[in-house]
C-alpha cells in the first residue's frame, strides 16, 4: 500500500469509532519562572503572577474511555519580583498549541478525567516593567529571551453534562516548561504555570451507544 495513504486511513479508522467534541475554554493562570542564577542558586524571590488565557480544542473520545485531543489557544505567562525595593513584573503573551491524551471515567453522572499533553508556544509579546517603566524584552539584547517554548502539561477535571450534546467542564492544569528561555549559558530560566479553566463542550460526532459499530465493542 502506498505510504502516502497510511496516515489518512489511520485517521479515518480512528474517527469511525469515536465521538468528536469541540470545546472552548477560559483560564485563570498562576504563572512563574524557575530561575537559576550564574552562581547555581535557585531564585526564590520571584513569585507567581495571575494571568488569563483562552483556547479551543478538538477531542476524539473512544468507547473504552480513552481520548485524544488537540488544542490551539492564547495564554499569558509572567512573574513578579522585588529586588532592592524595585518592583519587577514580567508579561509574556504566547500563541499555544498542544496535543495530548487521557481517560474519562464514564460510569458516573459527573465524569472525571485525567490526562497529559505536550505543548509548543510562540512568544508574540514580552515586557518587563520596573517601577512603572516598560521595556520590550524581545527588542532589548541585554534582557532578550527565546521566542519559543515547549513543555509538558498534566491536567485533570470533571465534566457536567447539560444535555445530550452540550456539557460544561472544570479543569486544572500544571505546566512545566522544558525549554531554556535565557540565551545566556550561565543562567537558566524556565516557565511554570498552574491554571484553572472553565469550558463548554459540544458533541459533533456520532453517539457510539447507538452506532452500527456496537458489535465491535461486545
C-alpha positions in Angstrom: 0.0 0.0 0.0 1.2 3.5 -0.8 2.7 5.0 2.4 1.0 8.3 1.5 -2.3 6.7 2.2 -1.4 5.2 5.6 -2.0 8.3 7.7 -5.4 9.3 6.2 -6.6 5.7 6.5 -5.5 5.5 10.2 -7.2 8.8 10.9 -10.5 7.7 9.2 -10.4 4.3 11.1 -9.9 6.0 14.4 -12.7 8.5 13.7 -15.1 5.7 12.8 -15.1 4.5 16.4 -15.0 7.8 18.3 -17.3 10.6 19.4 -16.0 14.0 18.3 -16.2 17.1 20.6 -15.4 20.7 20.1 -14.6 22.7 23.3 -13.9 26.3 24.1 -12.5 27.4 27.5 -11.3 30.4 29.6 -8.4 30.1 32.0 -7.0 31.8 35.1 -3.3 31.2 35.1 -0.9 31.4 38.0 2.5 31.6 36.2 6.0 31.8 37.5 9.7 31.2 36.5 12.1 28.6 37.6 15.3 30.7 37.5 18.8 29.5 38.4 21.4 32.3 38.6 25.0 32.1 37.4 26.1 31.1 40.8 23.9 28.0 40.5 21.4 29.1 43.2 17.6 28.7 42.6 16.0 32.1 42.9 13.1 32.1 45.4 12.4 35.9 45.3 10.3 35.6 42.1 6.6 34.9 42.8 3.6 33.9 40.8 1.5 36.3 38.7 -2.2 36.0 37.9 -2.9 35.9 34.2 -5.5 34.7 31.7 -5.9 32.6 28.6 -8.4 31.0 26.3 -8.4 28.1 23.8 -10.4 25.8 21.6 -9.8 22.1 21.4 -11.0 19.1 19.3 -11.3 15.7 21.0 -11.8 12.1 19.9 -13.4 10.1 22.6 -13.5 6.3 22.3 -15.9 3.8 23.8 -13.3 2.5 26.3 -13.0 6.0 27.9 -9.6 7.0 26.3 -9.4 10.2 24.4 -7.1 12.2 22.2 -7.3 16.0 21.9 -5.5 18.8 20.1 -5.7 22.4 21.2 -5.0 25.9 19.9 -5.1 29.0 22.1 -3.6 32.1 23.6 -2.1 32.4 27.1 -0.4 34.9 29.3 2.6 34.0 31.4 5.0 36.0 33.6 6.0 36.6 37.2 6.6 39.2 39.9 9.6 40.1 42.0 11.1 42.7 44.3 14.9 43.4 44.1 16.4 46.2 46.3 12.9 47.8 46.7 12.4 47.8 42.9 9.2 46.1 41.8 9.5 44.0 38.7 6.8 42.5 36.6 7.2 40.2 33.5 4.4 39.9 31.0 4.7 37.2 28.2 2.0 36.6 25.6 2.1 33.2 23.8 0.2 31.6 21.0 -0.1 28.0 22.1 -0.6 24.6 20.5 -0.7 21.2 22.3 -1.7 17.6 21.8 -2.4 15.1 24.5 -4.4 12.1 25.6 -6.2 10.9 28.7 -9.0 8.8 30.2 -12.6 9.7 31.1 -14.5 7.8 33.8 -17.8 7.4 32.2 -19.6 5.4 34.9 -20.6 8.5 36.8 -23.2 11.2 36.3 -20.4 13.8 36.6 -17.5 12.5 34.6 -14.0 12.9 36.0 -11.0 12.7 33.7 -7.2 12.9 33.7 -4.6 13.3 31.0 -1.2 14.6 29.8 -0.2 16.7 26.9 2.8 18.3 25.2 2.7 22.0 24.3 4.6 24.3 22.0 4.3 28.1 22.3 5.4 31.1 20.3 6.1 34.3 22.1 4.3 37.3 20.5 5.0 39.9 23.1 7.2 40.2 26.2 7.5 43.2 28.5 9.4 43.9 31.7 8.1 46.6 34.0 10.5 48.1 36.5 8.7 50.6 38.9 6.3 51.7 36.1 8.9 51.8 33.3 8.3 49.4 30.4 10.9 47.5 28.5 10.4 45.4 25.4 12.3 42.2 26.2 12.2 41.0 22.6 14.0 44.1 21.3 16.5 44.5 24.2 19.6 42.5 23.7 20.5 42.6 27.4 17.2 41.1 28.6 16.2 39.2 25.4 14.8 35.7 25.8 13.9 32.9 23.4 10.7 33.5 21.5 9.6 29.8 21.6 8.8 27.4 24.5 7.8 23.8 24.8 6.9 21.6 27.7 4.7 19.1 29.4 1.2 19.6 30.9 -0.7 17.4 33.3 -4.4 18.0 33.7 -7.5 16.7 35.5 -11.1 17.8 35.5 -14.7 16.9 35.7 -17.5 17.2 33.1 -21.0 18.3 33.9 -23.5 17.2 31.2 -26.2 19.7 30.4 -27.9 17.8 27.5 -27.1 15.0 25.0 -24.8 17.3 23.1 -23.7 20.0 25.5 -21.7 20.0 28.7 -19.5 22.2 30.8 -16.3 21.3 32.5 -13.9 22.4 35.1 -10.2 21.6 34.7 -6.9 22.2 36.5 -3.5 22.2 34.6 0.1 22.0 35.8 2.5 23.1 33.1 6.3 22.7 33.2 8.5 24.4 30.5 11.3 22.3 29.2 12.9 25.0 27.0 15.7 27.1 28.5 14.5 30.6 27.7 17.6 32.6 28.7 20.2 32.7 25.9 22.9 33.3 28.5 24.6 29.9 29.1 25.4 30.6 32.7 21.7 31.2 33.7 18.7 29.1 33.4 15.1 30.2 33.0 12.0 28.0 32.6 8.3 28.7 32.5 6.0 27.1 35.0 2.2 27.6 35.5 -0.8 26.3 37.3 -4.2 27.1 35.8 -7.9 26.7 36.4 -10.1 26.6 33.3 -13.9 26.6 32.7 -15.1 25.4 29.4 -18.1 24.4 27.3 -18.1 21.1 25.2 -20.2 20.3 22.2 -20.8 16.9 20.7 -20.0 16.9 17.0 -19.7 13.2 16.1 -21.9 10.2 16.4 -23.3 8.7 19.6 -21.5 5.4 19.8 -24.1 3.9 22.1 -26.4 3.9 19.0 -23.7 3.2 16.4 -23.7 0.5 13.8 -20.3 -0.3 15.2 -21.6 -1.5 18.5 -20.7 -5.1 17.6 -17.1 -4.1 17.8 -17.3 -3.4 21.5 -19.2 -6.5 22.6 
